[in-house]
Amino acid sequence: MICCLNPDCNNPHNPDHKDFCQSCNTPLVPLLRNRFRVTSLLSDEGGFGRTYLSEDTDKLNDLCVVKQLAPKFKGTWSQKKAMELFSEEAKRLQELGEHPQIPTLLAYFEQDNCLYLVQQFINGNNLLQELQIRKNYRDWDIQSILLDILPILKFIHSQGVIHRDIKPENIIRRKVDGRLTLIDFGSSKQFTARVNKKLGTSIGSHGYSAIEQIRDGKAYPASDLFSLGATCFHLLTGVSPFQLWMEHGYSWVKNWQDYLRSPITNELTNIINKLLEINLQNRYHSTDEVIRDLSKQYTHLLAPAKNSFLPTSKPGNFYPPKYLFLRNLLLILTVLVFLGLGEFGYRNFHQLQTAISSRFSKNKMAENSQPVVYQNPQTLDEDVVLRKKITEINKNKKIASVIITPNAKTIASSVNKSLQFWDTATGKEIITLAGHEKNINKLAVTPDGKILVSASDDKTLKIWDLETGKVIHTLIGHSDAVHDLTISKDGKILVSASDDKTLKIWNLKTGELIRSLKGHSDWVRSVDISDDGKTFASGSFDKTIQIWHRDQEQPIHSLTPNYQTVTSLAFSPDGNILASASRDRAIKLWDLKTKKIIHTLPIEHNATSLVFSPNGNFLVSANRNCTNCKLNISYEMKVWNVKSGKKIFTFTGHDKSVHSLAFSADGKTLVSGGDDHQIKVWDFSF
C-alpha cells in the first residue's frame, strides 16, 4: 500500500505502483525525503495534520511513525501556534530521546509545504487500549505503573521539561518487555523562571491537567504529577476524568474514591490523594517524594493474583503472575538505583523501539479569555423560569447554534470557528475546542450524548468524541458551506444540507458518504429527520420543502408552503407532523400522511428556529431581526399548542435575533442562543 499525503484526502490508501491517488487525484509520493515510505493513515488531527505508519528504507524497512503538519490555517494564530508546538516537540525528542523509555527522533523536515516529524514505531498498546481489554486494574498494578513511569518523569524534569499531557493514551506498554514508554511531547514546555512569571496558553487534556495549567497556563513538575494521579484514577475506576470534568469541573477530585471498582490499600489511597490535590502547595512537588512513599509499601507487596491479567497464550501481550512478581522486584531495584545514581543507570540500558501516538491539542487562549457572566434564576411565569444567563463577553463572536446534552448537564455552542462547552448548572465555561477553518453553522449531538457533529462554512462536517474532545472524522464532500445537519434517533445516520444545493447522507460511525441527493435548485438551509430514521425533510431558498426516503435518491414529495424562502424545519417526535417556517412570517404544521396544512401559526417576524418538546405537545419558535422593514422588533420566543395551533405563551430575554433552540431529553430544560452573544437556560414545565 501507498498512502496519499494530501491532508484533505477522504480515502488516502492506494495500491502500490500508482502515480496518482484514486480518491483525490493528488500525485503520490513514493518516498518522503527519499527515505520514508508512507503506507497507511493512523489518525487525523482534525485540522492540524495527520499521522501515518511508514517504513524506513534506510533501516531495512523498520516501521516508523510520520507526523504531518498541514498548512490549513495559513497566516492565523492557530497555524502559528501549531507550528511552534510541532517544532518544540521535535526539539524535545532530540533532547530527551536518549532515554530508553522516550521516543527517539529520526527526522524533522519540510517537504511540499508541509512539516514532517518522524519517530520510531513501537509495537504495543497504550494504557487506554489496555484498560479496554483488561477492564480491571488492582492496586498492585497501579504501584507497578507508578514505579515504571515516575523515573521517566524524573528524567524529563531534571532536563527542565514539563510534559503537560500525561494521560493513558500517552503511555504505551511495549510488547517486547512490558516496560512503559512516555510519548507525545507536543505539549511539553521548557520550565524556566520566565515561563513561570508569564501567563501562557493553557495546553493539556481537561480532566487530566492541573488547575494551574488550565486556568493560568502555568506548568510545574507538580502539574505532571496531578496528571499522573488522574491517569491512575482512570485505570482504577474505568471512568474518564475528561467526562467528569465536563460534568463537575474539579469537584470530582474530592470524592474520587466513590468511583473505585474494588478496594485499594490505605497507602496507595494516600498517595493518589496527594497526587490529586487541587491546591498546588499541598501536592507532591517532585517524583522523588512519590517514589519514597511507594517504596515504603513494597516491603510487604504480595505477588498479583492469578486473574489480575487476562490469560493469553501469545507472548508479549500480558504476563503471568510469576513474570509480574519478578518484574516488580526488578522495578524496586531499578528505582533504588535511580534514586542513588540518577539518570546514569538508565543510560546503560540498550535503546529499544519507541512510538508516537498523535493527539488533538485542545487549545484554549487563556490570555484572551473573559469571565463568564451569569445570573440567578428569574421567574417569568409559573411555566417558564429563566434559570441561567451565559454571556460571552467578546462581542465579536456570534452564537449560531446551541445544543444541550441529553442529561442536561452540558451545553455546547458554536462561537465563530470554535466549539464552547458550558456547565448548565453554574454557567461556567468548561472547554473550547477548535478545528474548523471558518464559522460553524450548526451542531447536533447523538441521543447517547457521546458524539457531537458540527457543520461549517469551510464545507466540512466534523464528528467529535465528547469523551476525549477529539475529532473522529472530518467529512469532506460538499462544495459549498454546510448550514444544517440532523442525526437519526439510533445515532447511525447523519444528513447534511449545503449551499451547494445538495443533501448528503453519511454513516455516522465510519464517516462514509452513503448517498448524495439532488432535488433543490437553490441553497439548502434546513433539514430534519423523523425518529424512525427513514424520512427526512429539507427546506431551501428555492421556496420548497422536499420530503425524502432514506433509501431513495429522489424526493418522494414536494411541498410549497408559499413563495418565500424556507428557513427552519422540525419533525414532531411521532413523525406525523412537520413544522416549517418561511419568510412570510408564518409557521405551518403539516400532516405528513395527507401532505396538507393542519395549522398556520401567525407570527410578527420571521422565525429562525423551531423545536418540538420531547412529548410532542408543544412547539417553540424563535424570531430574527427584520432588516427590511420598519417594525418595532421584539426578540420573542413563543410556545404553541400543537393540537390546537394556538399560541399559549410568549417569553423574552434576548436583545437580538435568536438563532437556535434546543430541548434536553426530558423536556424540562430549554436553551436558546443568538446574536446578542448570550445563551439562556430556561426551566420548561408545560
N, C-alpha and C positions, 0 to 999 in steps of 0.2 A: 504493500500500500504506500501511496504518497499523499501527503496532506497539503491542501491549499492553504496559503498563508494570508489570504485576504481576510481580515478580521470581521468582515461583514458577510462572509460566505455562509449560507444556511446549511450546506451539506459539504464540508470540506474534504471528505475522504474520497480518494480516487484510486483506480488500479495503477500498478506500476507501468512505466513506459508511456504515460500520457503527457502531452505537452501543455494542454490547457484543461482547466477544471471543468468537469462535466456539469457542475451546478451553476457557476458564475462566469465561466469562460476566462478567468484570470490565468495568465501564464504560470505554470507550476515551476517551483524552484527545486531542482534535483538535490542540491546540497547548499545549505546555508554556510556561508564563508568557506565554501569548498571543503567542508568537513562534516557538517551535521545533516543527516538525512531525517527529515521530519515525517513520521509515519502515521500518527493519529492525534486527534484532539483529546486532551484530558479535561479541560474546563474552559468556560467562557466567563470572563470577569465583568460582563455587563457594561461595556463602555470604556474599560481600561486596558483591554487586550485579551490575549488567550494564552493558555499553557498547553504545550504539546509534548508527547512522548517521541523521542528521537534516538537515532543511532550515531555513535561517534566513530566515524570511519578511520580516524587516526588511532583508535584504540580497539581494533578488532571488533568493531560494531558493538561496543559496550553501550548499554542503554543509558540515556541521559534525559534530562528534562529541559525544555526550552521555554522560557517565559518571554512573551512578546508584549511590548507596549506600543499600541497603535495610536496614531495622532488624531483621535476622533474629536478632541477638544482643543483644536489648534488655536493658540493665542488666548486661551482662557485661563482663569485661576486653576481650574481643575487639571488642565494639562500640565501647567507649571508644577503643581503640587505632585501629580503622578510621576512626572519625570524626576523630580527631586527625590521622591521615595524610592524610585527604581534605581537611581544612581547610588543612593545611600545603601540600599540592600546589597548591591554589588561590592561596595567598599567594605561593608561589614563582613560579608562572606570571605573576602580576600584576607581580612584581618583575623577572623575567628576560625576559618576553615581548617586550621592546623589541629584543632581539637577533633578527636576521633568520633565524637557524637554530634558534630555540627557539619552541615553540608559544605562541600568544597566547591569553590567557583572554578569552572572550566573555561569560560569565556564571557566577555561583555563587549558588545559591538553594535554598530548601527548599519543597517542594510535596507535599501528600498524605503527610506523614510520611516523605518520602524526601529525601535531599540530592542535588543535581544540580550537575555541573561541566560547562561547555560550552566547547569549543575549536574552532578552525578545522580543517577537514579538508584533508589533503594527498594528492594522487594520486601514490603511489609505493610501492615495495616496501621493507620493512626488509631489513637485510643478511642475516638468516637466510633470508628468502624468495629473495633474490638469490643466495645460496650454493646453494640447492636448484635454481635454474635454471642457474647458471653452472657449478657443480661444482668450478671451479678458480680459485684466485687465485694470482698470482705476486707476487714481492717488490715490484715497482714499483706494483702495485695497493694493497698494504698501505701503502707510503710515501704514496701519494696520499690514502688514507683517513686516515692519521695527520695529515697536513698540513691536512686539512679539518676534523677533529674536535678537534684539540688547541687551536686558538684559541677554540673554543666552551667547552671546559673551563677555559681561562684566564679567560674572561669570568666564568663562574659562580663560580670560586674567588675571583676578585677581589671578588665580591659577598658573600663569606663563606659560600658554599653548597657542600656536598659532595653530588654526585648520588647515590652509593651503590648504583646499579644499572646500571652501564654493561654492556651486552651487545648482541649483534647485533639482537635483537628491538626494542631501544630506539633504534636508529639507522636512520633512513629516508632513502633516496635519492630526492629529488624528481624526478619525470619532466620537469618544466618546464625544469630547468637542470642536473640531475645532481648538485647540491650535497647534502650530508648535513645532516640535521636531528636534533637530540637531543631525545628525548621522554621522557615518564613521569617526572615529578618527585615521584611519590607517596612515594618512599623518601628523598628528599633531606632534608638536615638542616642547620640553621644551624651554622656552625663557630665555636664560641666557647670561651673558656677554661673556662667552666662545664661545657660538654659534654665537654671533654677530660678533666676530672677525675672524671667520674662514669660509672660503668658504666651502659649503657643496653641496650635491646632490640636484638639483632642483626637487621638488616634487609638484605636483598640477595638475590642468587641464588648459591647454593652452586656452587663451581667457578669462578665469575667474581669473587667477593668475596674481599678480602684477609683474612688470618688474624686481624688485629687487629679487623676489622669483625665477623667471625662469632664469635670467641672472647670478645671483651671488649665488643662493642657500640660500639667507638670508630671514628671515621672521620676521615681526613685527606685533603688533596689527593693524597697518595701512594696512598691507598686506591683512588681513582678510576683512577689510572694503572695499578695492578695489574689492575683490571677491563678496562682498555683493552688491556693486554698479553694477557689471556686471550681477549678478542674477536679480536685479530689471530691468535692461535694457532688458534682455531676456524675462521676463514676460510682460513687456510693449509693446515690439515690435514683439515678436514671432520669433526673429532672433537669432540664436545661436552665441554667442561670439566666440566659437571654430571655426565655419565656417568662420567668419570674420577674425579671427587670421590667419587661413590658407591662406586667400587671401591677407590680408592687413597688417599683423603684428599688431602693436599697433595703427596704424594710424586711425582705425575706431573710437577710443575713442574721437577724436577731433570733429567728426561730428555725434555723436550718436543720436542726436535729429532728424536727417534726416530720421531715420527708424521708428519713432513713428507712431502708427496707429491712435491715437487721441491726441488732445492737453492735456497737464498737466499744473498744476499751476507753476508759476514762482518760488515759494518757493521750490517745490519738484525738479524742474529743477536745481536750485542752489545746492541743497543737493546732487543730483546724480552727478552733475558736480564735486563737491568736493570729492565725493567718488571715482570717476574715474580719478582723477588726476594721470598722469603718474609719475610726479615728487613727490617723497615721502615727501619732505618738504612742498609741497602745499596741501597735502591730509589731511583729518581728521586723528588725531592721537589717538583718543580714542572714545569709544562708547558714553561716556557722552556728547561729543561735538555734535554728531549726534542727540542724544535724545533731547538735549536742543533746537536745531534748529527745530526739528519735533514738539516739544511741543508748540512752538510759533504758529504753524499753527492750532493746534487742538482747539484753542479758537473759530474758526469760521468754523470748519468742519461740513458739512451737512451730513445727512444720505445718504447712497448709493442709486442710482436709482434702481427701482424695477427690471430692467433687468440686473443688474450688475452681478448677479449669475444666472446660468441656473436653471429654476424651477424644483423641484423634489418633489415627494410625500414620498420619503424614508428619514427618519430622519438620520442625521449624515453625509450625503454626502455634501450638500450645504445648506445654511441657508437663511431664508427670511430676508428682509431689517430690520425688527424690531429687530431680533436677532443680526444682524450685528451692528446696531446702539448701542444697549446695550453693545455688546462686545467691541466696540471701546471705549465706556465710561469706561468700566472696564479696558481696556488696559492703558488708560490715568492714571487712579488711580494707577494701578499696577506699571507703570513707575515712577510715582511720589514717591510712597512708596519705590521703588527700589533705586531711587536716594538718598532718605533720609536715608534708613535703610540698604542699601547694600544687601547682599545675605540673611540676616536674614529673610526677608519677604518670600522669596521663600522657605526657609526650612520648612515653616509651611504648604505648600501645600502637599496634600497626594500624594504618589508615584503612578504613573499611568503606564499602559503598554507602553513600548517603542520598538524601532525597529532598525534593522540594514539593510542597503542596500549595497551590495557589489559593488566593483568597480575594474577597471583595472588600476593600477598605471602606469602612463606614465613616466618611469624613464629616465632621461637624465643625463649622467655623466658629470656634469659641470666641475669637476676637470680634466677630461681627454679630454674635447672638444677643438678643434682647430678652429681658424678663417677660414672662407671660402674665398678662393681666386677667384676673378672673374675679367674679363677684359672688356673693351669697345668693341662695335661691330667692327668686322673686315670684310671688303668686300673682298670676294674671286672671285666673278663673279656677273654679274647682276642678275642671277637667284638664287644664294645661298649666304647668308650672315651669318657669324658666329656672332651671337648676344651675346652669353654669354658662358663663360667657368667656370664651377664649379669644383673646385679641392678639393678633400678630402685629407687633409694633412697627415693623418695617413696611411703610406704606407703598413701597414699590412692588410688593408681592400681592398676587391675586389668588384667591381660592376658587378654583374651577370645579373641584369635586370633593365631596366628603363621604366617608363611609364609617360605619361602626361595626366592630367585630360582633359575631353572633352572641357572645357572652356579655356584650355591652360594656366591657371594661376598657376598651381601647378605641380611639378614633383615629382614622388616617385621613389626611388631607393632601391634595395636590397643591403645592405652592410654587408657582412658576415651573422650574425644571426638577424640583425635588419632591420627595415624599416626607411629610412630617407626621409623627405619631404622638398622640396626646393621651394622658391618663384621664379617663372620663370623670372619675371621682374628684380629682384635685385640679384638673385643668392645666396641669404642668406638662411641658414637652418631655417626651421620653427619648426620641431619637430622630435624626434626619438622615435619609438615605438619598444618594444621588446616583444617576446612571443615564438619564435621558439627556439628549443634546438640546432639545427645545421644550417648550411648555407642555405640561401634562394636562390632558383634557378630561380624562375620566378614570375612575378607579372602581374596582369591583373585588369582592372577597368571596371565597368559596364558603359554602354552608358550614363546613367544619372549622372555619377560621384559620386554616393553616397556610393558605395560598392567597396572595393578592396579585391582581393584574392591573397594569397601568397602560393607558393609551396616550400617544403623544403626537405633537406636530412634527416630530422627527421621522414620521412614517412607520414607526415600530410600536410593538407592544412588548412589555416585559413582564415575565412571570417571576414573582418573588416568593421565596420561602420565608414565612414570617417567624419561624423558629430561629433561623440563622441570620436573617436580614440579607441574604444573598440572592442574586439573580439566577434562577434555574435555567430559563430560556429567554432569548431575545427573538421575537417573531418578526421576520422580515418578509414582506410580500406586497404590502400596499405601496403605491407610487405617489401618494399624497398624504396629508395629515389624517390621523385616525382620531375621530371625535367621540365615538361611543363604543361601548362593549357590554356584553352581558354573558353571564355564566349559568349553565343549567343547574338545576337543583341537586343533581347527583354529582356535580363537580367534575364532570368528564368533558363537557363541550364548552367552547368559548366561541362567541360570534362577535365580530368587529365590524364597524361601519366607518367609511372613509370618504374624504373629499375626492377620491379617485372614482367615485360613483359605484363602487362595488361593496359587497359584504363578503367576509371570509369566515369559514368555519374551521376551527382549529381543535386538535386533540390537546386538551389542557395538560395531560400528564407528559406527553412526549414532545409537545411543541410543534407537531407536524401539521401542515396545512391539509385539511380534508377536502375542502371544496371552495371555489371562488364563484360568487354569484353576481350576475349582471342582470339588472331589471329596472334600474333607475337611470334617468337621463341627466341628473344633476347631483350635486353633493348629497351624500347620505349622512345625516347628522344625529339620527336617533335609532335605537334598536332595543328590543326586549324579547325575552324568550319565556314561553309558558313553563309551568312547573313540571310538566311531563317531558320537557326537553325535545319535543318533536315539532313544535310550531313556534315560529318567531315572526315578529313584525318589524318593519323598517319604515322610517319617515324621511322625506327628502325635500330639498329645495325645488324639486320638480312638482311639488304640491300634491303628492300621492302617498298613500300608505300601501306597502306591498306585504302580503301575507305569504309566508314560505313554509314548506315542509322540509325538515332537516335532510331528507334523502333525495330531494329533487332540486334540479338546477334552475328551474324557472318558477316564478311566483304562482301560487295556486289561486290567489285572489288579489284584486287591486281595488282599493278604496280611495275615493276622492272626497275628503271632508269639506273642501271649499276651494277657493282659488288663491290660497295663501300657503306659505312655507310651513311644513310640519316641524315643530320644534321639540316635542317630547312625546314618548310613548311609555305605557306601563300595562302589563297584564295583571288581572286580578289573580289571587292565589289559586282559585279553582280553574283558571284558564278559560272561563266562559265570557269574560268581559275584557275589552281592550279600551283603555283610556288614551285619548290623543289630544294634544294641544297644538294650535297653529296660530299664525299671526293675524287672526281675525278676532282676537280677544274672546275666544270661546274654547271650552273644553267639551269634547264629545265622548260619550260612553257607547261603545259598540257591542251588540250581541254577536259573538263570533259564529254562532250557529246560523243565524239568519242574515248576517252581514248588514244589519240595519242599525240605525242610531236609536238607542234607548232613551238617552237624555242629552240635552245640550245645556252645559253649565255656563252661564254668562259671567264674564269677569271684566273688570275695568281696564286691565292692562294685559299685555302678552305674557302667557305663562312660560316659565323656563324649565320647570321641573315638576314631575308628577310621581307620587309614590302611594301605593295601596298599603293600608295597615295589614299586618300579617293575618288577621282574621277575615280580611276581605270586606269588612263592613263599611270602611271609610276610605276616602281618597283625600290626600293632602296635596295642595298645589302651591307653588311659589311664583312670584311675578318678577319681571325685569323692567329696566328703565325704558321709557318710551321716548326715543331720541328725536322722532319726527313729529311730535305732537305737543300741544300746549297744555296738556292735562297736568293737574297737580298730582304728582306721583306719590303714592303711599306704598311702601315696600311691604306688602302683606303676604301672609300665608293663610290659606283657607282650608277648613275641614268640611268635606262634603259627605252626605249620606248617600251611599252608592245605590241603595234600593229605591229611594225616593228622588234622588237627584237634587235634593235641597241643601243649601249651604246652612250648616249648623253652628259654625264658629269662625271668627276671624281673629287672628293674633298677629302682632307686630313685634319687631325687635331689631331689625336690620336697618341701616341707614342708606343702603344702596341695593342694587339688584341682587336677588338671591338665586344662585345658580344650581344649588344641589341640595337634595333632601335624602335622608336615609333613616330607616327604622332598624332598631335592634330586633333580634329574632323573636323575642317575647312581646313585641309591640308596645312596651312600656316606655321606651326611650326613642326620641326623635332628634336627629341632629340636622342643622342647616348651616350653609356657608355661602359666602358671596363676595361681591366687590368691595365691601366695607372692611375687608381683612379680618373678619370675625367669624368664629364658629359658635353657634348657640346650641346648648344641650337642653332639651325640653323633656319634662315628665309628661307623658301622654296617657290619659286614663279614660278615654272614651270607650 
